[in-house]
Every structure is written in C-alpha cells, then in structure tokens.
C-alpha cells in the first residue's frame, strides 16, 4: 500500500507541474479531506475540510469546514442534511484578516445512482440555504458524476478509476444561472477505508455585467471511510462466544 501511495503521489506531482506550466502559473489548488463514518445500519456522519489557493503554492484565499448526517438507501442512494462555515479572504489571500466573505450554510441533498455496465452514474441534487455576511439567499445545484473502475468491474480495494463531473448552480433570483464546474481526474481506492483522487477542475462564475470569469484548479481529494457497525458486531459476537 505504501509503494502504491508513493507512486500515485509522484504521478500527482507530475500532473500538477504540467498543469501549472500549461496555465502559466495561474492555476490554483483545491485540496479536500473527507471522513465518512457509518454509525448504524443506515446512518452515517460526514465531515469535510477544504482549502483553495490562487496559485499552486501561494495565495490561499478560501477555506471551509462542513458536515452532516446521511441516511443510506439501497443501491448507494442517500439522503443528507448538512451545515458548514465558508470563509473567503481578499487578494492576495493567505488567510489575512479581515475576511471579505463569511458564509453560513445549511443544505439538503439527495444522491441517486444508476449503472451502465461498470460505469456508475451519480446524480446529486442539493438545495442550500445561505447566509452571506448576514444576508439570506437560496441556491440549487445539480451534479452528474460518472465513475469508471479501470482494473476491476466494481470499486473494490486496489482499484484504479476515472472520474468526471459537471455541476450547475442556480438561484431563485434573475439571472438564475450562477456557476458551472467541470472536473476530470483519476483515483486509486487503496482499501475500503482510504481513497486518493486527483484531477483538474474548471470553475466559471456568471456575471451579467462582465460576462463572467473562470478559474482553473488542480484538485486533490483524500477520502477516509470508517464503519463503526463492524466493530460493534465483532464485539457482540465475541461476547456471545
């Protein structure tokens, strides 16, 4: 596992370097660490932290911390309720106070999956209630995320996979369309507990006056999955024996 992680990290560094050079050092980074813990048969607790930068190694301007409760349905479908804090800092960033934007958010989410052969198609629907510097607004999001295992037919441990997604953001006020995100990348599922993914994301923010603006990011995701119910079952069986 350590050898695979080292190889993947080296490949990731090569990808980030090539992206940076291609974008004339204007590519930022988007780093994510996530923990999903199953606490009962159908219930999980999810926690996530993010940080973003204007450039690969500098100008860190944004961070967020969020979490919530997930109810797991059949076929990897789920219902979710979450909340979080989202902080943006003015240029050049590096978390220098005062923050330019402070946001508190609550959201409700439904994830539906269907399968075409080995391809998993994840459909994520999310409704958000947002307080940005104390001002309330609504936002609606839809993300389509195909996931394709490469060396196995399903997402077993020791599986390489390709992933991409397209996500659109809307509000209930004109001009309604707010944002678009496109991602393409690859990952490796080391075990049931640990997955590492890297790729390229393009974010476009709509603006009626200027026509909008875009930003490129190299994204890295570390994902940890724990199952507390397995330990409870093992403990119970041991007591019976």
Secondary structure, DSSP 8 states (H G I E B T S, - for coil): -HHHHHHHHHHHHHHHHHHHHHTTT--EEEEEEEEEEE-SSSEEEEEEEEEEESSSSS-EEEEEEEEEEEEE-GGG-EEEEEEEEEEEE-TT-TT-SSEEEEEEEEEEEEEEEEEETTEEEEEEEEEEEEEETTEEEEEEEEEEEEEEESSSSS--SSEEEEEEEEEEEE-SSTT-EEEEEEEEEEEEE-SSSEEEEEEEEEEEE--TTT--EEEEEEEEEEEEEEEHHHHHHHHHHHHH-
